[in-house]
Amino acid sequence: MLTLDDRLTARLRAADYKTWRDKVTAVGGCARPIRLQGAHQLRDTTTGTVVHHYGGNIFAPCGNRRETVCPACSDRYAADAFHLIRAGLCGGDKGVPEAVTEHPRVFVTLTAPSFGKVHTRRVSRRGRVIPCGCGHSHYSEDDPRIGTPLDPEAYDYEAAVLWQAHAGKLWHRFTVRLRRELASRAGLKAREFADHARLSYGKVAEYQRRGLVHFHALVRLDGPDGPTDRAPSWATTGMLADAITAAAGGVVVTTERPDGSRLPLVWGAQLDIRPVEHQDTADGDAIGERALAGYIAKYATKGTNVTEGADRPIRSELDIEHLRITEHHRRMIRTCWDLGGLDQYEHLNLRRWAHMLGFRGHFLTKSRAYSTTFKQIREDRRAFRLAEALDRLGLDPDTTVVVNDWAFTGSGYRNDAERELALGIAERLRTQRQHKYRKENPR
């Protein structure tokens, strides 16, 4: 039986290796590309003639945002997320004016409440490690026990899963309450708020070690027409922070436990609100625009932090026992599966989202007027690449039409050797991008 090294050597020596490598490079080293068969043509609309033709098979990127599933597509998603968030922070691009930097803005972190004591690793401001509740004080940062319950039998797994499943609804209630709090502080009725100001935000969800999400959000106050409209005179960063504190503490989503008893779902006691500065700074509690955009882009590509084994849907209850995860996360997944089988939770689709520990929302969302969209960023990238290709071929974009005819033939690579080579290509391309960035942006 051939070893992986034997298969790698055979693929590198294959006659079609260069062609295969070029296709992999074209999708950035995607770990699980979509295989397509068909043709691509460029036609001159004035004469009807085909001026360029390519037929055969190609790869298309899988587009998975999780770094544990596809590093290459995760990098592309992170770059798009960075530009989307940064456009709403700095302006000057993608339809957002530079004057947006003068609007009241804060960076908010909303957390999940406690469902039982867990192992922790905390460090004081003086650098001293604070002992965990179990008395242990020597946990390393990557210790798998961090975030797991001190007493698993006392941990409220049902409430934790139901909170996670309703996190998106809790965020929606928070934004509604925040508008009311802002209107109250401005001396307006709630229904009058939209005539004087607009609440804009870009939000990303990140999993904590205990398996529950918390939300990081850039919250901004605009005039009624959005980022192009100056915020009203009464709108200040202090007022925005005060209203956020009140809104976070006043939101409740009520559901019920399996036994029918009432279960109120709220935000955790930990609430962090930091003003946003135009320039990056290391002083005080403020955070700079570029650093903030980078943080949010990084959070948007992270998975559940459970391991790669739980980055795909669970197909059956038997699959749960074979996942390479901690017993704490396994129990959360099993709780999702069990609750998902009850009629009262059918609308939550908990079995479908068991691999996400019950979280059903998008990892990066934004309000309508915050900035551009992922769709627009991707369309701009396609238009740029098409313009480059037409220029290289000496064709007029006004008289050239693109005709694509592709059919799906499968996904992924033929074996583990091809996947290993693709991951190597992705890492090489990433290193080249980092080197180019450091060269163009010396410190």
Secondary structure, DSSP 8 states (H G I E B T S, - for coil): ---HHHHHHHHHHSTTHHHHHHHHHHTTS-SS-EEEEEEEEEEETTT--EEEEEEEEEEE------TTT-HHHHHHHHHHHHHHHHHHHH-SBTTB-GGGGGS-EEEEEE----SS-B---EE-TTS-EE--TTS-----TT-TTTTSBSSTTTS-HHHHHHHHHTHHHHHHHHHHHHHHHHHHHTT--GGGHHHH-EEEEEEEEEE-TTS-EEEEEEEEEEBTTBTTS---TT--HHHHHHHHHHHHHH--EEEE-TTS-EEEE---S-EEEEEEESS---STT-EEHHHHHHHHHHHHT---SS-GGGSS---SHHHHHTS-S-HHHHHHHHHHHHHHTSGGGGGGTTTTTGGGTT--S-SEEE-TTSS--HHHHHHHHHHHHHHHHHHHHT--GGGEEEEEEEEEEEES-SSHHHHHHHHHHHHHHHHHHHHHHHHHS--
